[in-house]
Amino acid sequence: MSAYNNLEIKDKDEVLKNGYAMTFGERDSEMASISVPIFRKKNQILGALTVAGHISNFNKKNCISFLNILRSSRVKIEKNLIQIK
């Protein structure tokens, strides 16, 4: 996620504040995505978890569900990463 790599992006402050990014038709008018960062250590970003698909699948209810699933998955992944040296 570009916001965590000190790159200039649109809505960077909002992404950092909320801890996730959502896009709707940004790169392709028919695609949407939601992403959450994965950290190896407190400030060391490793990557991101993303759900992407056709924009019609990203209504408000689904976006909330996708975000909750991504956040809970992130917690599990980061806990397992702590054990890896």
PyMOL Python script that loads the backbone (N, CA, C, O; Angstrom):
from pymol import cmd

cmd.read_pdbstr("""\
ATOM      1  N   MET A   1       0.841  -1.172   0.000  1.00  0.00           N
ATOM      2  CA  MET A   1       0.000   0.000   0.000  1.00  0.00           C
ATOM      3  C   MET A   1       0.888   1.238   0.000  1.00  0.00           C
ATOM      4  O   MET A   1       1.702   1.453   0.899  1.00  0.00           O
ATOM      5  N   SER A   2       0.708   2.010  -1.001  1.00  0.00           N
ATOM      6  CA  SER A   2       1.566   3.175  -1.240  1.00  0.00           C
ATOM      7  C   SER A   2       1.578   4.180  -0.100  1.00  0.00           C
ATOM      8  O   SER A   2       2.601   4.821   0.142  1.00  0.00           O
ATOM      9  N   ALA A   3       0.474   4.331   0.597  1.00  0.00           N
ATOM     10  CA  ALA A   3       0.401   5.315   1.694  1.00  0.00           C
ATOM     11  C   ALA A   3       1.414   5.013   2.787  1.00  0.00           C
ATOM     12  O   ALA A   3       1.902   5.928   3.451  1.00  0.00           O
ATOM     13  N   TYR A   4       1.731   3.749   2.980  1.00  0.00           N
ATOM     14  CA  TYR A   4       2.654   3.345   4.042  1.00  0.00           C
ATOM     15  C   TYR A   4       4.104   3.342   3.581  1.00  0.00           C
ATOM     16  O   TYR A   4       5.007   3.115   4.387  1.00  0.00           O
ATOM     17  N   ASN A   5       4.339   3.591   2.307  1.00  0.00           N
ATOM     18  CA  ASN A   5       5.690   3.639   1.770  1.00  0.00           C
ATOM     19  C   ASN A   5       6.117   5.062   1.440  1.00  0.00           C
ATOM     20  O   ASN A   5       7.004   5.282   0.615  1.00  0.00           O
ATOM     21  N   ASN A   6       5.478   6.016   2.090  1.00  0.00           N
ATOM     22  CA  ASN A   6       5.842   7.424   1.974  1.00  0.00           C
ATOM     23  C   ASN A   6       5.751   7.952   0.545  1.00  0.00           C
ATOM     24  O   ASN A   6       6.513   8.839   0.161  1.00  0.00           O
ATOM     25  N   LEU A   7       4.821   7.410  -0.241  1.00  0.00           N
ATOM     26  CA  LEU A   7       4.600   7.882  -1.599  1.00  0.00           C
ATOM     27  C   LEU A   7       3.444   8.865  -1.615  1.00  0.00           C
ATOM     28  O   LEU A   7       2.535   8.781  -0.789  1.00  0.00           O
ATOM     29  N   GLU A   8       3.481   9.786  -2.545  1.00  0.00           N
ATOM     30  CA  GLU A   8       2.399  10.759  -2.686  1.00  0.00           C
ATOM     31  C   GLU A   8       1.221  10.094  -3.397  1.00  0.00           C
ATOM     32  O   GLU A   8       1.323   9.718  -4.565  1.00  0.00           O
ATOM     33  N   ILE A   9       0.113   9.954  -2.688  1.00  0.00           N
ATOM     34  CA  ILE A   9      -1.091   9.386  -3.287  1.00  0.00           C
ATOM     35  C   ILE A   9      -2.297  10.205  -2.855  1.00  0.00           C
ATOM     36  O   ILE A   9      -2.261  10.931  -1.862  1.00  0.00           O
ATOM     37  N   LYS A  10      -3.355  10.066  -3.625  1.00  0.00           N
ATOM     38  CA  LYS A  10      -4.620  10.719  -3.299  1.00  0.00           C
ATOM     39  C   LYS A  10      -5.165  10.114  -2.010  1.00  0.00           C
ATOM     40  O   LYS A  10      -5.114   8.897  -1.829  1.00  0.00           O
ATOM     41  N   ASP A  11      -5.679  10.938  -1.125  1.00  0.00           N
ATOM     42  CA  ASP A  11      -6.303  10.504   0.132  1.00  0.00           C
ATOM     43  C   ASP A  11      -5.339   9.786   1.088  1.00  0.00           C
ATOM     44  O   ASP A  11      -5.770   8.959   1.892  1.00  0.00           O
ATOM     45  N   LYS A  12      -4.045  10.096   1.005  1.00  0.00           N
ATOM     46  CA  LYS A  12      -3.048   9.426   1.843  1.00  0.00           C
ATOM     47  C   LYS A  12      -3.362   9.566   3.329  1.00  0.00           C
ATOM     48  O   LYS A  12      -3.311   8.582   4.066  1.00  0.00           O
ATOM     49  N   ASP A  13      -3.685  10.778   3.775  1.00  0.00           N
ATOM     50  CA  ASP A  13      -3.964  10.993   5.194  1.00  0.00           C
ATOM     51  C   ASP A  13      -5.169  10.178   5.649  1.00  0.00           C
ATOM     52  O   ASP A  13      -5.179   9.648   6.760  1.00  0.00           O
ATOM     53  N   GLU A  14      -6.171  10.077   4.803  1.00  0.00           N
ATOM     54  CA  GLU A  14      -7.368   9.303   5.136  1.00  0.00           C
ATOM     55  C   GLU A  14      -7.050   7.811   5.233  1.00  0.00           C
ATOM     56  O   GLU A  14      -7.538   7.129   6.134  1.00  0.00           O
ATOM     57  N   VAL A  15      -6.244   7.312   4.319  1.00  0.00           N
ATOM     58  CA  VAL A  15      -5.841   5.900   4.348  1.00  0.00           C
ATOM     59  C   VAL A  15      -5.069   5.606   5.627  1.00  0.00           C
ATOM     60  O   VAL A  15      -5.338   4.607   6.294  1.00  0.00           O
ATOM     61  N   LEU A  16      -4.121   6.455   5.972  1.00  0.00           N
ATOM     62  CA  LEU A  16      -3.320   6.244   7.186  1.00  0.00           C
ATOM     63  C   LEU A  16      -4.186   6.329   8.442  1.00  0.00           C
ATOM     64  O   LEU A  16      -3.995   5.556   9.382  1.00  0.00           O
ATOM     65  N   LYS A  17      -5.125   7.251   8.462  1.00  0.00           N
ATOM     66  CA  LYS A  17      -6.009   7.410   9.620  1.00  0.00           C
ATOM     67  C   LYS A  17      -6.937   6.207   9.782  1.00  0.00           C
ATOM     68  O   LYS A  17      -7.118   5.702  10.890  1.00  0.00           O
ATOM     69  N   ASN A  18      -7.526   5.749   8.671  1.00  0.00           N
ATOM     70  CA  ASN A  18      -8.507   4.661   8.728  1.00  0.00           C
ATOM     71  C   ASN A  18      -7.877   3.272   8.761  1.00  0.00           C
ATOM     72  O   ASN A  18      -8.482   2.331   9.274  1.00  0.00           O
ATOM     73  N   GLY A  19      -6.676   3.138   8.222  1.00  0.00           N
ATOM     74  CA  GLY A  19      -6.007   1.841   8.208  1.00  0.00           C
ATOM     75  C   GLY A  19      -6.460   0.937   7.076  1.00  0.00           C
ATOM     76  O   GLY A  19      -6.228  -0.271   7.121  1.00  0.00           O
ATOM     77  N   TYR A  20      -7.101   1.498   6.066  1.00  0.00           N
ATOM     78  CA  TYR A  20      -7.498   0.723   4.896  1.00  0.00           C
ATOM     79  C   TYR A  20      -7.682   1.668   3.719  1.00  0.00           C
ATOM     80  O   TYR A  20      -7.771   2.886   3.876  1.00  0.00           O
ATOM     81  N   ALA A  21      -7.738   1.059   2.520  1.00  0.00           N
ATOM     82  CA  ALA A  21      -7.980   1.842   1.308  1.00  0.00           C
ATOM     83  C   ALA A  21      -9.104   1.187   0.517  1.00  0.00           C
ATOM     84  O   ALA A  21      -9.180  -0.039   0.433  1.00  0.00           O
ATOM     85  N   MET A  22      -9.968   2.000  -0.057  1.00  0.00           N
ATOM     86  CA  MET A  22     -11.032   1.529  -0.943  1.00  0.00           C
ATOM     87  C   MET A  22     -10.928   2.288  -2.253  1.00  0.00           C
ATOM     88  O   MET A  22     -10.701   3.498  -2.263  1.00  0.00           O
ATOM     89  N   THR A  23     -11.094   1.582  -3.345  1.00  0.00           N
ATOM     90  CA  THR A  23     -11.132   2.229  -4.651  1.00  0.00           C
ATOM     91  C   THR A  23     -12.363   1.750  -5.408  1.00  0.00           C
ATOM     92  O   THR A  23     -12.755   0.586  -5.318  1.00  0.00           O
ATOM     93  N   PHE A  24     -12.953   2.658  -6.143  1.00  0.00           N
ATOM     94  CA  PHE A  24     -14.141   2.365  -6.939  1.00  0.00           C
ATOM     95  C   PHE A  24     -13.944   2.957  -8.323  1.00  0.00           C
ATOM     96  O   PHE A  24     -14.127   4.157  -8.530  1.00  0.00           O
ATOM     97  N   GLY A  25     -13.570   2.105  -9.270  1.00  0.00           N
ATOM     98  CA  GLY A  25     -13.397   2.555 -10.637  1.00  0.00           C
ATOM     99  C   GLY A  25     -12.192   3.442 -10.876  1.00  0.00           C
ATOM    100  O   GLY A  25     -12.141   4.153 -11.880  1.00  0.00           O
ATOM    101  N   GLU A  26     -11.228   3.417  -9.980  1.00  0.00           N
ATOM    102  CA  GLU A  26     -10.064   4.303 -10.101  1.00  0.00           C
ATOM    103  C   GLU A  26      -9.182   3.961 -11.301  1.00  0.00           C
ATOM    104  O   GLU A  26      -8.815   4.849 -12.071  1.00  0.00           O
ATOM    105  N   ARG A  27      -8.846   2.709 -11.462  1.00  0.00           N
ATOM    106  CA  ARG A  27      -7.986   2.291 -12.578  1.00  0.00           C
ATOM    107  C   ARG A  27      -8.794   1.678 -13.722  1.00  0.00           C
ATOM    108  O   ARG A  27      -8.417   1.783 -14.889  1.00  0.00           O
ATOM    109  N   ASP A  28      -9.897   1.045 -13.374  1.00  0.00           N
ATOM    110  CA  ASP A  28     -10.799   0.433 -14.351  1.00  0.00           C
ATOM    111  C   ASP A  28     -12.213   0.761 -13.888  1.00  0.00           C
ATOM    112  O   ASP A  28     -12.558   0.488 -12.738  1.00  0.00           O
ATOM    113  N   SER A  29     -13.017   1.324 -14.732  1.00  0.00           N
ATOM    114  CA  SER A  29     -14.345   1.803 -14.327  1.00  0.00           C
ATOM    115  C   SER A  29     -15.263   0.702 -13.816  1.00  0.00           C
ATOM    116  O   SER A  29     -16.280   0.997 -13.190  1.00  0.00           O
ATOM    117  N   GLU A  30     -14.932  -0.544 -14.066  1.00  0.00           N
ATOM    118  CA  GLU A  30     -15.782  -1.653 -13.626  1.00  0.00           C
ATOM    119  C   GLU A  30     -15.218  -2.426 -12.437  1.00  0.00           C
ATOM    120  O   GLU A  30     -15.789  -3.438 -12.032  1.00  0.00           O
ATOM    121  N   MET A  31     -14.106  -1.959 -11.874  1.00  0.00           N
ATOM    122  CA  MET A  31     -13.463  -2.676 -10.775  1.00  0.00           C
ATOM    123  C   MET A  31     -13.440  -1.844  -9.498  1.00  0.00           C
ATOM    124  O   MET A  31     -13.388  -0.615  -9.533  1.00  0.00           O
ATOM    125  N   ALA A  32     -13.480  -2.547  -8.373  1.00  0.00           N
ATOM    126  CA  ALA A  32     -13.370  -1.918  -7.053  1.00  0.00           C
ATOM    127  C   ALA A  32     -12.475  -2.807  -6.197  1.00  0.00           C
ATOM    128  O   ALA A  32     -12.273  -3.982  -6.502  1.00  0.00           O
ATOM    129  N   SER A  33     -11.940  -2.228  -5.116  1.00  0.00           N
ATOM    130  CA  SER A  33     -11.109  -3.025  -4.209  1.00  0.00           C
ATOM    131  C   SER A  33     -11.083  -2.403  -2.821  1.00  0.00           C
ATOM    132  O   SER A  33     -11.325  -1.210  -2.637  1.00  0.00           O
ATOM    133  N   ILE A  34     -10.779  -3.257  -1.856  1.00  0.00           N
ATOM    134  CA  ILE A  34     -10.552  -2.840  -0.473  1.00  0.00           C
ATOM    135  C   ILE A  34      -9.266  -3.523  -0.024  1.00  0.00           C
ATOM    136  O   ILE A  34      -9.090  -4.722  -0.242  1.00  0.00           O
ATOM    137  N   SER A  35      -8.368  -2.768   0.600  1.00  0.00           N
ATOM    138  CA  SER A  35      -7.080  -3.313   1.043  1.00  0.00           C
ATOM    139  C   SER A  35      -6.764  -2.887   2.467  1.00  0.00           C
ATOM    140  O   SER A  35      -7.095  -1.779   2.889  1.00  0.00           O
ATOM    141  N   VAL A  36      -6.118  -3.785   3.198  1.00  0.00           N
ATOM    142  CA  VAL A  36      -5.590  -3.466   4.527  1.00  0.00           C
ATOM    143  C   VAL A  36      -4.110  -3.843   4.530  1.00  0.00           C
ATOM    144  O   VAL A  36      -3.721  -4.825   3.898  1.00  0.00           O
ATOM    145  N   PRO A  37      -3.289  -3.076   5.231  1.00  0.00           N
ATOM    146  CA  PRO A  37      -1.852  -3.375   5.264  1.00  0.00           C
ATOM    147  C   PRO A  37      -1.543  -4.551   6.186  1.00  0.00           C
ATOM    148  O   PRO A  37      -2.265  -4.819   7.146  1.00  0.00           O
ATOM    149  N   ILE A  38      -0.459  -5.238   5.870  1.00  0.00           N
ATOM    150  CA  ILE A  38       0.095  -6.293   6.728  1.00  0.00           C
ATOM    151  C   ILE A  38       1.454  -5.795   7.200  1.00  0.00           C
ATOM    152  O   ILE A  38       2.314  -5.446   6.391  1.00  0.00           O
ATOM    153  N   PHE A  39       1.639  -5.765   8.507  1.00  0.00           N
ATOM    154  CA  PHE A  39       2.902  -5.312   9.076  1.00  0.00           C
ATOM    155  C   PHE A  39       3.657  -6.484   9.679  1.00  0.00           C
ATOM    156  O   PHE A  39       3.079  -7.329  10.362  1.00  0.00           O
ATOM    157  N   ARG A  40       4.947  -6.524   9.419  1.00  0.00           N
ATOM    158  CA  ARG A  40       5.798  -7.542  10.039  1.00  0.00           C
ATOM    159  C   ARG A  40       6.174  -7.102  11.449  1.00  0.00           C
ATOM    160  O   ARG A  40       6.132  -7.894  12.390  1.00  0.00           O
ATOM    161  N   LYS A  41       6.537  -5.849  11.581  1.00  0.00           N
ATOM    162  CA  LYS A  41       6.799  -5.232  12.871  1.00  0.00           C
ATOM    163  C   LYS A  41       5.961  -3.973  12.921  1.00  0.00           C
ATOM    164  O   LYS A  41       5.242  -3.674  11.968  1.00  0.00           O
ATOM    165  N   LYS A  42       6.035  -3.244  13.993  1.00  0.00           N
ATOM    166  CA  LYS A  42       5.154  -2.086  14.181  1.00  0.00           C
ATOM    167  C   LYS A  42       5.086  -1.170  12.962  1.00  0.00           C
ATOM    168  O   LYS A  42       3.991  -0.826  12.518  1.00  0.00           O
ATOM    169  N   ASN A  43       6.202  -0.778  12.425  1.00  0.00           N
ATOM    170  CA  ASN A  43       6.199   0.160  11.300  1.00  0.00           C
ATOM    171  C   ASN A  43       6.803  -0.417  10.028  1.00  0.00           C
ATOM    172  O   ASN A  43       7.142   0.336   9.115  1.00  0.00           O
ATOM    173  N   GLN A  44       6.945  -1.737   9.949  1.00  0.00           N
ATOM    174  CA  GLN A  44       7.537  -2.362   8.766  1.00  0.00           C
ATOM    175  C   GLN A  44       6.443  -3.044   7.951  1.00  0.00           C
ATOM    176  O   GLN A  44       5.989  -4.136   8.293  1.00  0.00           O
ATOM    177  N   ILE A  45       6.024  -2.384   6.866  1.00  0.00           N
ATOM    178  CA  ILE A  45       4.961  -2.964   6.045  1.00  0.00           C
ATOM    179  C   ILE A  45       5.510  -4.108   5.212  1.00  0.00           C
ATOM    180  O   ILE A  45       6.569  -3.999   4.595  1.00  0.00           O
ATOM    181  N   LEU A  46       4.770  -5.203   5.208  1.00  0.00           N
ATOM    182  CA  LEU A  46       5.165  -6.387   4.464  1.00  0.00           C
ATOM    183  C   LEU A  46       4.379  -6.482   3.155  1.00  0.00           C
ATOM    184  O   LEU A  46       4.912  -6.922   2.136  1.00  0.00           O
ATOM    185  N   GLY A  47       3.139  -6.078   3.189  1.00  0.00           N
ATOM    186  CA  GLY A  47       2.284  -6.172   2.004  1.00  0.00           C
ATOM    187  C   GLY A  47       0.865  -5.772   2.363  1.00  0.00           C
ATOM    188  O   GLY A  47       0.644  -4.993   3.289  1.00  0.00           O
ATOM    189  N   ALA A  48      -0.088  -6.306   1.629  1.00  0.00           N
ATOM    190  CA  ALA A  48      -1.483  -5.962   1.873  1.00  0.00           C
ATOM    191  C   ALA A  48      -2.383  -7.144   1.536  1.00  0.00           C
ATOM    192  O   ALA A  48      -2.051  -7.987   0.702  1.00  0.00           O
ATOM    193  N   LEU A  49      -3.514  -7.181   2.197  1.00  0.00           N
ATOM    194  CA  LEU A  49      -4.592  -8.106   1.840  1.00  0.00           C
ATOM    195  C   LEU A  49      -5.623  -7.298   1.082  1.00  0.00           C
ATOM    196  O   LEU A  49      -5.969  -6.189   1.487  1.00  0.00           O
ATOM    197  N   THR A  50      -6.113  -7.845  -0.013  1.00  0.00           N
ATOM    198  CA  THR A  50      -7.045  -7.108  -0.860  1.00  0.00           C
ATOM    199  C   THR A  50      -8.175  -7.995  -1.341  1.00  0.00           C
ATOM    200  O   THR A  50      -7.972  -9.163  -1.675  1.00  0.00           O
ATOM    201  N   VAL A  51      -9.361  -7.425  -1.371  1.00  0.00           N
ATOM    202  CA  VAL A  51     -10.493  -8.020  -2.069  1.00  0.00           C
ATOM    203  C   VAL A  51     -10.763  -7.106  -3.249  1.00  0.00           C
ATOM    204  O   VAL A  51     -10.954  -5.902  -3.080  1.00  0.00           O
ATOM    205  N   ALA A  52     -10.777  -7.681  -4.444  1.00  0.00           N
ATOM    206  CA  ALA A  52     -11.028  -6.896  -5.654  1.00  0.00           C
ATOM    207  C   ALA A  52     -12.037  -7.637  -6.515  1.00  0.00           C
ATOM    208  O   ALA A  52     -12.080  -8.867  -6.534  1.00  0.00           O
ATOM    209  N   GLY A  53     -12.844  -6.868  -7.224  1.00  0.00           N
ATOM    210  CA  GLY A  53     -13.816  -7.490  -8.102  1.00  0.00           C
ATOM    211  C   GLY A  53     -14.654  -6.469  -8.824  1.00  0.00           C
ATOM    212  O   GLY A  53     -14.357  -5.274  -8.823  1.00  0.00           O
ATOM    213  N   HIS A  54     -15.710  -6.963  -9.444  1.00  0.00           N
ATOM    214  CA  HIS A  54     -16.593  -6.082 -10.200  1.00  0.00           C
ATOM    215  C   HIS A  54     -17.247  -5.083  -9.252  1.00  0.00           C
ATOM    216  O   HIS A  54     -17.678  -5.441  -8.156  1.00  0.00           O
ATOM    217  N   ILE A  55     -17.315  -3.850  -9.680  1.00  0.00           N
ATOM    218  CA  ILE A  55     -17.806  -2.758  -8.846  1.00  0.00           C
ATOM    219  C   ILE A  55     -19.231  -3.005  -8.339  1.00  0.00           C
ATOM    220  O   ILE A  55     -19.604  -2.504  -7.278  1.00  0.00           O
ATOM    221  N   SER A  56     -20.017  -3.762  -9.079  1.00  0.00           N
ATOM    222  CA  SER A  56     -21.403  -4.039  -8.661  1.00  0.00           C
ATOM    223  C   SER A  56     -21.478  -4.872  -7.387  1.00  0.00           C
ATOM    224  O   SER A  56     -22.513  -4.883  -6.720  1.00  0.00           O
ATOM    225  N   ASN A  57     -20.411  -5.564  -7.042  1.00  0.00           N
ATOM    226  CA  ASN A  57     -20.375  -6.375  -5.818  1.00  0.00           C
ATOM    227  C   ASN A  57     -19.985  -5.575  -4.581  1.00  0.00           C
ATOM    228  O   ASN A  57     -19.972  -6.113  -3.474  1.00  0.00           O
ATOM    229  N   PHE A  58     -19.668  -4.304  -4.760  1.00  0.00           N
ATOM    230  CA  PHE A  58     -19.162  -3.486  -3.669  1.00  0.00           C
ATOM    231  C   PHE A  58     -20.192  -2.470  -3.192  1.00  0.00           C
ATOM    232  O   PHE A  58     -19.948  -1.264  -3.214  1.00  0.00           O
ATOM    233  N   ASN A  59     -21.347  -2.975  -2.762  1.00  0.00           N
ATOM    234  CA  ASN A  59     -22.329  -2.083  -2.136  1.00  0.00           C
ATOM    235  C   ASN A  59     -21.903  -1.837  -0.692  1.00  0.00           C
ATOM    236  O   ASN A  59     -20.945  -2.449  -0.221  1.00  0.00           O
ATOM    237  N   LYS A  60     -22.593  -0.958   0.009  1.00  0.00           N
ATOM    238  CA  LYS A  60     -22.185  -0.577   1.369  1.00  0.00           C
ATOM    239  C   LYS A  60     -22.119  -1.782   2.308  1.00  0.00           C
ATOM    240  O   LYS A  60     -21.155  -1.923   3.061  1.00  0.00           O
ATOM    241  N   LYS A  61     -23.124  -2.647   2.273  1.00  0.00           N
ATOM    242  CA  LYS A  61     -23.155  -3.821   3.155  1.00  0.00           C
ATOM    243  C   LYS A  61     -21.973  -4.746   2.870  1.00  0.00           C
ATOM    244  O   LYS A  61     -21.304  -5.204   3.796  1.00  0.00           O
ATOM    245  N   ASN A  62     -21.717  -5.019   1.592  1.00  0.00           N
ATOM    246  CA  ASN A  62     -20.602  -5.895   1.246  1.00  0.00           C
ATOM    247  C   ASN A  62     -19.257  -5.272   1.616  1.00  0.00           C
ATOM    248  O   ASN A  62     -18.354  -5.970   2.078  1.00  0.00           O
ATOM    249  N   CYS A  63     -19.123  -3.971   1.417  1.00  0.00           N
ATOM    250  CA  CYS A  63     -17.856  -3.307   1.766  1.00  0.00           C
ATOM    251  C   CYS A  63     -17.554  -3.448   3.252  1.00  0.00           C
ATOM    252  O   CYS A  63     -16.408  -3.685   3.636  1.00  0.00           O
ATOM    253  N   ILE A  64     -18.564  -3.304   4.078  1.00  0.00           N
ATOM    254  CA  ILE A  64     -18.374  -3.471   5.530  1.00  0.00           C
ATOM    255  C   ILE A  64     -17.969  -4.903   5.836  1.00  0.00           C
ATOM    256  O   ILE A  64     -17.059  -5.132   6.632  1.00  0.00           O
ATOM    257  N   SER A  65     -18.630  -5.865   5.218  1.00  0.00           N
ATOM    258  CA  SER A  65     -18.288  -7.281   5.427  1.00  0.00           C
ATOM    259  C   SER A  65     -16.874  -7.584   4.962  1.00  0.00           C
ATOM    260  O   SER A  65     -16.101  -8.218   5.680  1.00  0.00           O
ATOM    261  N   PHE A  66     -16.533  -7.128   3.746  1.00  0.00           N
ATOM    262  CA  PHE A  66     -15.185  -7.360   3.222  1.00  0.00           C
ATOM    263  C   PHE A  66     -14.132  -6.762   4.159  1.00  0.00           C
ATOM    264  O   PHE A  66     -13.123  -7.402   4.456  1.00  0.00           O
ATOM    265  N   LEU A  67     -14.369  -5.545   4.617  1.00  0.00           N
ATOM    266  CA  LEU A  67     -13.407  -4.878   5.494  1.00  0.00           C
ATOM    267  C   LEU A  67     -13.243  -5.631   6.806  1.00  0.00           C
ATOM    268  O   LEU A  67     -12.120  -5.788   7.285  1.00  0.00           O
ATOM    269  N   ASN A  68     -14.329  -6.095   7.393  1.00  0.00           N
ATOM    270  CA  ASN A  68     -14.248  -6.868   8.642  1.00  0.00           C
ATOM    271  C   ASN A  68     -13.470  -8.165   8.448  1.00  0.00           C
ATOM    272  O   ASN A  68     -12.668  -8.542   9.303  1.00  0.00           O
ATOM    273  N   ILE A  69     -13.700  -8.842   7.339  1.00  0.00           N
ATOM    274  CA  ILE A  69     -12.976 -10.088   7.052  1.00  0.00           C
ATOM    275  C   ILE A  69     -11.491  -9.806   6.853  1.00  0.00           C
ATOM    276  O   ILE A  69     -10.645 -10.531   7.377  1.00  0.00           O
ATOM    277  N   LEU A  70     -11.174  -8.766   6.108  1.00  0.00           N
ATOM    278  CA  LEU A  70      -9.768  -8.413   5.881  1.00  0.00           C
ATOM    279  C   LEU A  70      -9.067  -8.054   7.183  1.00  0.00           C
ATOM    280  O   LEU A  70      -7.934  -8.475   7.420  1.00  0.00           O
ATOM    281  N   ARG A  71      -9.733  -7.284   8.021  1.00  0.00           N
ATOM    282  CA  ARG A  71      -9.116  -6.884   9.301  1.00  0.00           C
ATOM    283  C   ARG A  71      -8.875  -8.086  10.209  1.00  0.00           C
ATOM    284  O   ARG A  71      -7.808  -8.189  10.814  1.00  0.00           O
ATOM    285  N   SER A  72      -9.836  -8.990  10.317  1.00  0.00           N
ATOM    286  CA  SER A  72      -9.640 -10.162  11.187  1.00  0.00           C
ATOM    287  C   SER A  72      -8.572 -11.090  10.610  1.00  0.00           C
ATOM    288  O   SER A  72      -7.813 -11.702  11.362  1.00  0.00           O
ATOM    289  N   SER A  73      -8.508 -11.196   9.303  1.00  0.00           N
ATOM    290  CA  SER A  73      -7.459 -12.006   8.675  1.00  0.00           C
ATOM    291  C   SER A  73      -6.090 -11.394   8.895  1.00  0.00           C
ATOM    292  O   SER A  73      -5.116 -12.110   9.128  1.00  0.00           O
ATOM    293  N   ARG A  74      -6.013 -10.072   8.822  1.00  0.00           N
ATOM    294  CA  ARG A  74      -4.744  -9.382   9.060  1.00  0.00           C
ATOM    295  C   ARG A  74      -4.218  -9.687  10.462  1.00  0.00           C
ATOM    296  O   ARG A  74      -3.028  -9.953  10.632  1.00  0.00           O
ATOM    297  N   VAL A  75      -5.084  -9.651  11.452  1.00  0.00           N
ATOM    298  CA  VAL A  75      -4.669  -9.921  12.833  1.00  0.00           C
ATOM    299  C   VAL A  75      -4.078 -11.321  12.937  1.00  0.00           C
ATOM    300  O   VAL A  75      -3.035 -11.507  13.564  1.00  0.00           O
ATOM    301  N   LYS A  76      -4.730 -12.302  12.331  1.00  0.00           N
ATOM    302  CA  LYS A  76      -4.236 -13.683  12.376  1.00  0.00           C
ATOM    303  C   LYS A  76      -2.886 -13.809  11.674  1.00  0.00           C
ATOM    304  O   LYS A  76      -1.980 -14.471  12.180  1.00  0.00           O
ATOM    305  N   ILE A  77      -2.755 -13.188  10.536  1.00  0.00           N
ATOM    306  CA  ILE A  77      -1.495 -13.253   9.780  1.00  0.00           C
ATOM    307  C   ILE A  77      -0.368 -12.593  10.565  1.00  0.00           C
ATOM    308  O   ILE A  77       0.720 -13.156  10.682  1.00  0.00           O
ATOM    309  N   GLU A  78      -0.620 -11.406  11.101  1.00  0.00           N
ATOM    310  CA  GLU A  78       0.436 -10.696  11.837  1.00  0.00           C
ATOM    311  C   GLU A  78       0.851 -11.462  13.090  1.00  0.00           C
ATOM    312  O   GLU A  78       2.027 -11.442  13.454  1.00  0.00           O
ATOM    313  N   LYS A  79      -0.078 -12.131  13.752  1.00  0.00           N
ATOM    314  CA  LYS A  79       0.290 -12.950  14.915  1.00  0.00           C
ATOM    315  C   LYS A  79       1.212 -14.087  14.508  1.00  0.00           C
ATOM    316  O   LYS A  79       2.165 -14.403  15.221  1.00  0.00           O
ATOM    317  N   ASN A  80       0.936 -14.700  13.369  1.00  0.00           N
ATOM    318  CA  ASN A  80       1.802 -15.781  12.879  1.00  0.00           C
ATOM    319  C   ASN A  80       3.145 -15.277  12.400  1.00  0.00           C
ATOM    320  O   ASN A  80       4.143 -15.989  12.504  1.00  0.00           O
ATOM    321  N   LEU A  81       3.191 -14.065  11.877  1.00  0.00           N
ATOM    322  CA  LEU A  81       4.459 -13.498  11.409  1.00  0.00           C
ATOM    323  C   LEU A  81       5.424 -13.238  12.560  1.00  0.00           C
ATOM    324  O   LEU A  81       6.640 -13.307  12.381  1.00  0.00           O
ATOM    325  N   ILE A  82       4.891 -12.941  13.727  1.00  0.00           N
ATOM    326  CA  ILE A  82       5.736 -12.700  14.902  1.00  0.00           C
ATOM    327  C   ILE A  82       6.600 -13.925  15.200  1.00  0.00           C
ATOM    328  O   ILE A  82       7.732 -13.796  15.666  1.00  0.00           O
ATOM    329  N   GLN A  83       6.062 -15.108  14.930  1.00  0.00           N
ATOM    330  CA  GLN A  83       6.769 -16.355  15.219  1.00  0.00           C
ATOM    331  C   GLN A  83       7.859 -16.664  14.197  1.00  0.00           C
ATOM    332  O   GLN A  83       8.745 -17.475  14.467  1.00  0.00           O
ATOM    333  N   ILE A  84       7.804 -16.028  13.028  1.00  0.00           N
ATOM    334  CA  ILE A  84       8.781 -16.256  11.980  1.00  0.00           C
ATOM    335  C   ILE A  84       9.935 -15.270  12.145  1.00  0.00           C
ATOM    336  O   ILE A  84       9.714 -14.066  12.273  1.00  0.00           O
ATOM    337  N   LYS A  85      11.141 -15.772  12.141  1.00  0.00           N
ATOM    338  CA  LYS A  85      12.293 -14.892  12.306  1.00  0.00           C
ATOM    339  C   LYS A  85      13.041 -14.727  11.039  1.00  0.00           C
ATOM    340  O   LYS A  85      14.043 -14.014  11.002  1.00  0.00           O
TER     341      LYS A  85
END
""", "prot")
cmd.dss("prot")
cmd.show_as("cartoon", "prot")
cmd.util.cbc("prot")
cmd.orient("prot")
